[in-house]
């Protein structure tokens, strides 16, 4: 297979794309502001030459116009501009169609990934001052497999904005939309817990129940696909699976998840979910010690309240025939009882052999012994391609999962603010004042 540069039609195709993108940008009231002070009369040709070099074409840009440092400095020192970046990426995606480059799904995806990465990583890194941009930066190269790993520009985040920028690249808008459009069967099971609330545990549990204990996979999400990321990973959600029922993973709320299936949702103390999320991304997406747990926790669980909205969306449906709502804490207290409840829900409650196998394979000791199957291999490989992360990151999901871990890791002030977030977001919707009260209510319901 040739280079991306060749697949796009060489310089002619990139000139066409650069022109289409520039036209889209100038028509956008936000992104056009970047050009309000004027631009080079040969901007389109220079942009096409820059893209050509990045995508495996001739080195005309470096030889005639400048290096990566000169390009990044033009885009630096303007403060953070996430909305402008997002709209610029949208303009690029639309320009692909304008330039006749949107029909080939693989080409469209690799071009989107490149532009999104370039916009939100090297071009957004030095938002405080252009003087911070190092001299002599080479133009990053992009192949069908993502960023060419020559050691340049492969780094984990060290600030919260940089972390968010990298994570935003992980799932493309088109891939996410494809997941939302998935039409499940009534017999399908979707594990729809919020992140770090027991999703992987339930994936293994349900997969064991339907197969009798299968462990012949390299990533649990290869045999229990993640709906929102499947398109980006090249996974066909409609393909046959190893056992029945078909099982999928999702982190979507009730109002977003594809309707018409059966759903298993585990909730977890948000304070513990925060700690688990921090440990999960530390050493994968951000350098250990560079981002404080208080900073991340406040951004994601106090200012950002997706966790609470997810819980509130599922709680009223806990008694629905096609919904099984569990608590992580109850699962920890009695794993065997949880396996039996799940077995009954998916229709294998009378198969004692499968229940025993699932109890064994989904135990902490067994999953820890096979933790390489639960380390997000597929997403880790994608993150190294599109997020500019170095290879060999630690993304293991099998941890002790202690309940109440937040008492040792979170400050009293952050815990108090998390409690306020609960009272402001959850209590008005479902009338429950604390997570502890929710656990009591859920135990009564069952």
C-alpha positions in Angstrom: 0.0 0.0 0.0 1.2 3.5 -0.9 1.4 6.5 1.3 -1.5 8.6 2.5 -0.1 11.3 0.2 -0.5 9.1 -2.8 -4.0 7.9 -1.7 -5.2 11.5 -1.5 -4.2 12.2 -5.1 -0.8 13.7 -4.4 -0.3 17.4 -4.3 -3.3 18.1 -6.6 -5.6 16.4 -4.2 -4.2 18.3 -1.2 -4.4 21.7 -2.9 -8.0 20.9 -3.6 -8.5 19.9 0.1 -6.7 23.0 1.4 -8.8 25.3 -0.8 -12.0 23.6 0.4 -10.9 23.8 4.0 -10.0 27.5 3.8 -13.3 28.3 2.2 -15.1 26.5 5.0 -13.0 28.3 7.6 -13.6 31.7 6.2 -17.3 31.1 6.3 -17.2 30.1 10.0 -17.8 33.0 12.3 -15.5 31.6 15.0 -12.6 30.0 13.1 -12.4 32.9 10.6 -11.2 35.0 13.5 -7.8 33.3 13.3 -7.4 35.0 9.9 -8.7 38.4 10.9 -5.3 40.0 10.7 -4.7 38.6 7.2 -2.9 35.6 5.7 -0.2 34.8 3.2 -1.4 35.2 -0.4 -0.1 31.6 -1.1 -1.7 30.2 2.0 -3.5 27.4 0.2 -0.4 26.2 -1.7 1.8 26.4 1.4 -0.8 24.5 3.5 -1.0 21.8 0.8 2.8 21.5 0.8 2.9 21.2 4.6 0.3 18.5 4.6 2.0 16.7 1.7 5.3 16.5 3.7 3.4 15.3 6.8 1.5 12.6 4.8 4.5 11.0 3.1 5.0 13.3 0.1 7.9 15.5 -1.0 9.8 17.7 1.5 9.0 20.9 -0.4 7.7 22.7 2.7 10.9 22.2 4.8 13.1 23.1 1.8 11.2 26.2 0.7 9.1 27.6 3.5 10.3 26.6 7.0 10.2 23.9 9.6 7.7 22.7 12.2 8.8 25.4 14.6 7.8 28.2 12.3 4.4 26.7 11.8 3.7 26.0 15.5 4.8 29.5 16.4 2.2 31.0 14.1 -0.4 29.1 16.0 1.0 29.7 19.5 0.6 32.4 22.2 -3.1 33.0 21.6 -4.5 31.3 24.8 -6.6 28.2 24.9 -9.2 28.0 22.1 -10.9 24.6 22.3 -14.1 25.8 20.6 -12.2 27.2 17.7 -10.2 23.9 17.4 -13.3 21.8 17.4 -15.0 24.0 14.7 -11.8 23.9 12.6 -11.9 20.1 12.7 -15.6 20.1 11.7 -14.6 22.4 8.8 -12.0 19.9 7.8 -14.4 17.0 7.9 -16.8 18.8 5.7 -14.0 19.9 3.3 -13.1 16.2 2.8 -16.5 15.9 1.1 -16.2 19.1 -0.8 -12.9 17.9 -2.2 -14.2 14.5 -3.1 -12.2 12.7 -0.5 -14.9 11.4 1.8 -16.0 8.2 -0.1 -13.1 6.0 1.0 -13.8 5.4 4.7 -10.2 4.4 5.6 -8.8 7.5 3.9 -11.4 9.7 5.5 -10.6 8.4 8.9 -6.8 8.7 8.6 -7.1 12.3 7.3 -9.5 13.2 10.1 -7.2 11.6 12.7 -4.2 13.5 11.4 -5.9 16.9 11.3 -7.5 16.5 14.7 -4.2 15.4 16.3 -2.3 18.2 14.6 -4.9 20.9 15.6 -5.2 19.9 19.3 -1.7 18.6 20.1 1.3 20.4 18.5 -0.6 23.5 17.4 -2.3 23.9 20.8 0.6 23.0 23.1 2.2 26.5 23.5 -0.9 28.5 24.1 0.8 30.9 26.6 3.6 32.2 24.4 5.1 31.5 21.0 8.5 32.0 22.6 8.1 28.6 24.3 8.2 26.7 21.0 11.6 25.0 20.7 13.8 25.6 17.7 14.4 23.0 15.1 11.2 21.0 15.3 10.8 18.6 12.4 7.5 18.2 10.7 5.7 15.2 12.2 5.0 12.4 9.8 1.6 10.6 9.6 1.0 7.1 8.0 -1.9 4.8 7.7 -1.0 3.6 11.2 -1.0 7.1 12.7 1.9 9.2 14.0 5.3 7.8 12.8 7.1 6.8 15.9 10.5 8.4 15.5 10.4 9.6 19.1 9.4 13.2 18.1 6.4 14.6 19.8 5.4 11.4 21.5 4.6 12.4 25.1 2.0 12.1 27.8 0.1 15.1 29.0 1.4 17.1 31.8 -1.4 19.6 32.2 -5.2 19.2 32.4 -5.9 21.1 29.1 -3.3 18.9 27.3 -4.9 15.8 28.9 -8.3 16.8 27.6 -7.0 17.6 24.2 -5.4 14.2 23.9 -8.5 12.3 25.2 -10.7 14.2 22.7 -8.8 12.6 19.9 -9.4 9.0 21.1 -13.0 8.7 19.6 -13.8 10.5 16.3 -17.1 12.3 15.9 -17.9 10.0 13.0 -17.1 6.9 15.0 -19.2 8.0 17.9 -22.1 8.8 15.6 -21.8 5.3 14.1 -22.1 3.8 17.5 -25.2 5.8 18.3 -26.8 4.6 15.1 -26.3 0.9 16.0 -29.6 -1.0 16.2 -29.4 -3.9 18.7 -31.6 -6.9 18.9 -34.1 -7.4 21.8 -31.9 -10.4 23.0 -28.7 -8.3 23.0 -27.1 -7.3 26.4 -25.5 -3.9 26.7 -23.3 -3.3 29.8 -23.8 0.4 30.2 -22.1 1.4 33.4 -20.3 4.7 33.8 -16.6 4.6 33.4 -14.7 3.0 36.3 -17.8 1.6 37.9 -17.3 -2.1 37.2 -17.7 -2.3 33.4 -14.8 -4.6 32.7 -15.7 -6.9 35.6 -19.2 -7.3 34.1 -17.8 -7.8 30.6 -15.9 -10.8 31.8 -18.8 -12.1 33.9 -21.3 -12.0 31.1 -18.8 -13.4 28.6 -18.0 -16.3 30.9 -21.7 -17.0 31.5 -22.5 -17.2 27.8 -19.4 -19.3 26.8 -18.8 -21.4 29.9 -15.5 -19.6 30.7 -13.8 -18.6 27.5 -10.5 -16.8 27.9 -9.2 -17.1 24.4 -8.9 -13.4 23.6 -6.3 -10.7 23.9 -8.7 -7.9 24.9 -12.1 -8.4 26.5 -13.4 -5.5 24.3 -12.6 -7.6 21.2 -15.2 -10.2 22.2 -17.5 -7.7 24.0 -17.2 -4.7 21.8 -17.4 -1.1 23.0 -20.2 0.5 21.0 -18.9 4.1 21.0 -15.4 3.1 19.7 -16.2 0.1 17.4 -16.2 2.0 14.1 -12.8 3.7 14.9 -11.4 0.3 15.8 -12.7 -1.4 12.6 -15.1 -3.7 14.6 -18.4 -4.6 13.0 -21.1 -4.5 15.7 -23.3 -6.7 13.6 -20.8 -9.4 13.2 -21.5 -12.8 14.9 -20.1 -13.2 18.4 -18.7 -16.2 20.2 -21.8 -17.0 22.2 -25.4 -16.0 22.8 -26.6 -13.5 23.8 -24.6 -11.0 22.0 -23.0 -8.6 24.5 -21.7 -5.1 24.2 -20.1 -2.4 26.3 -21.1 1.3 26.6 -20.8 4.2 28.9 -23.8 6.0 27.5 -26.7 7.3 29.6 -30.2 5.9 29.2 -31.3 8.6 26.8 -28.3 8.1 24.6 -27.7 4.3 24.5 -29.1 2.5 21.4 -32.6 1.4 22.5 -34.3 -2.0 22.2 -31.8 -4.3 24.0 -31.3 -5.5 27.6 -29.1 -3.5 29.9 -26.9 -4.2 32.9 -25.7 -1.1 34.7 -23.5 -1.0 37.8 -23.3 2.2 39.9 -20.4 3.1 42.2 -19.6 5.7 44.8 -18.5 8.7 42.7 -15.6 9.4 45.1 -14.2 6.0 44.5 -14.9 6.1 40.7 -12.8 9.3 40.7 -9.9 7.7 42.4 -10.1 4.7 40.0 -10.2 7.0 36.9 -7.2 8.9 38.1 -5.1 5.8 38.6 -6.3 4.4 35.3 -5.1 7.3 33.2 -2.0 8.0 35.2 1.0 6.6 33.3 -1.2 6.2 30.2 -2.5 9.6 29.2 -0.6 11.8 31.6 2.8 11.6 33.3 2.6 10.3 36.9 2.6 13.1 39.3 2.1 15.9 36.7 -1.6 16.3 37.3 -3.0 16.4 40.8 -5.9 14.1 41.7 -7.6 17.2 43.2 -7.3 19.1 40.0 -8.6 16.2 37.8 -11.3 15.3 40.3 -12.6 18.9 40.5 -12.7 19.2 36.7 -14.4 15.9 36.0 -16.7 15.4 39.0 -17.4 18.8 40.5 -17.3 21.2 37.5 -18.1 18.4 35.0 -21.0 16.3 36.1 -21.4 13.5 33.5 -21.2 10.8 36.2 -24.3 12.2 38.0 -26.3 12.7 34.8 -25.6 9.1 33.8 -26.8 7.8 37.2 -29.9 10.0 37.2 -30.8 8.8 33.7 -30.7 5.1 34.7 -32.2 5.2 38.2 -35.9 5.6 37.2 -35.5 2.4 35.0 -34.1 0.1 37.6 -37.3 -1.8 37.8 -37.8 -2.1 34.0 -38.0 -5.7 32.8 -35.0 -5.1 30.5 -32.7 -3.4 33.0 -30.6 -4.8 35.8 -29.2 -2.1 38.0 -26.4 -3.3 40.4 -24.1 -1.6 42.9 -20.3 -2.1 42.7 -20.2 -2.2 46.5 -22.8 -5.0 46.6 -20.9 -6.9 43.9 -17.8 -6.7 46.0 -19.7 -8.0 49.1 -21.0 -11.1 47.3 -19.6 -11.8 43.9 -21.2 -15.2 43.6 -24.6 -13.8 44.3 -24.0 -11.2 41.6 -23.1 -13.8 39.1 -26.3 -15.6 39.8 -28.4 -12.5 39.4 -26.7 -11.7 36.1 -27.1 -15.3 34.9 -30.8 -15.2 35.6 -31.1 -11.8 33.8 -29.4 -13.1 30.6 -31.3 -16.4 30.6 -28.7 -19.0 31.8 -29.8 -19.0 35.5 -30.4 -22.8 35.4 -27.0 -23.7 34.1 -24.9 -24.4 37.3 -21.8 -25.3 35.4 -21.7 -21.9 33.6 -22.4 -20.1 36.8 -19.5 -21.8 38.6 -17.2 -21.1 35.7 -18.2 -17.4 35.6 -17.8 -17.0 39.3 -14.2 -18.4 39.0 -13.2 -16.5 35.9 -14.6 -13.1 37.1 -13.0 -13.3 40.5 -10.3 -10.7 41.3 -7.6 -13.4 41.7 -8.4 -14.9 38.3 -8.7 -11.6 36.4 -5.5 -10.4 38.0 -3.7 -13.5 36.8 -4.9 -12.7 33.3 -4.8 -8.9 33.5 -3.2 -8.5 30.1 -6.6 -9.4 28.7 -8.2 -6.4 30.5 -5.6 -3.7 29.7 -7.5 -1.9 26.9 -5.1 -3.2 24.2 -7.2 -2.0 21.3 -7.8 1.5 22.7 -4.1 1.7 23.9 -2.9 1.0 20.4 -5.3 3.5 19.0 -4.2 6.1 21.5 -0.6 5.7 20.4 -1.7 6.3 16.8 -4.0 9.3 17.2 -3.2 10.9 20.5 0.6 11.2 20.3 1.2 9.0 23.3 4.4 6.9 23.7 4.1 3.2 23.4 4.2 0.8 26.3 1.8 2.6 28.6 0.2 1.1 31.7 -3.5 0.8 31.1 -4.4 -2.2 33.3 -8.0 -2.2 34.6 -7.6 -5.0 37.1 -6.9 -3.3 40.4 -7.9 -4.0 44.0 -11.0 -1.9 43.6 -11.3 -1.2 47.3 -14.6 0.4 48.4 -14.0 3.6 50.3 -10.5 4.2 48.8 -11.4 7.9 48.5 -11.0 8.3 52.2 -7.3 7.8 51.9 -6.7 9.8 48.7 -9.1 12.8 48.5 -8.9 15.9 50.6 -11.9 16.7 53.0 -12.5 19.8 50.9 -12.8 17.9 47.6 -15.0 15.2 49.3 -17.3 18.0 50.6 -17.5 19.6 47.1 -18.3 16.2 45.6 -21.1 15.8 48.1 -22.4 19.2 47.1 -22.3 18.2 43.4 -24.5 15.1 44.4 -27.0 17.2 46.2 -27.2 19.8 43.4 -27.4 17.2 40.6 -28.9 14.0 41.9 -31.1 14.9 44.8 -33.4 17.2 42.9 -34.0 14.5 40.3 -34.5 11.3 42.3 -34.9 12.6 45.9 -31.9 10.7 47.3 -29.5 12.8 49.5 -26.3 10.7 49.4 -24.8 7.7 47.7 -25.0 5.8 50.9 -28.8 6.4 50.9 -28.9 5.2 47.3 -27.2 1.9 48.2 -29.8 1.4 51.0 -32.6 2.0 48.6 -31.1 -0.3 46.0 -30.7 -3.1 48.5 -34.4 -2.7 49.5 -35.5 -2.8 45.9 -33.8 -6.1 45.4 
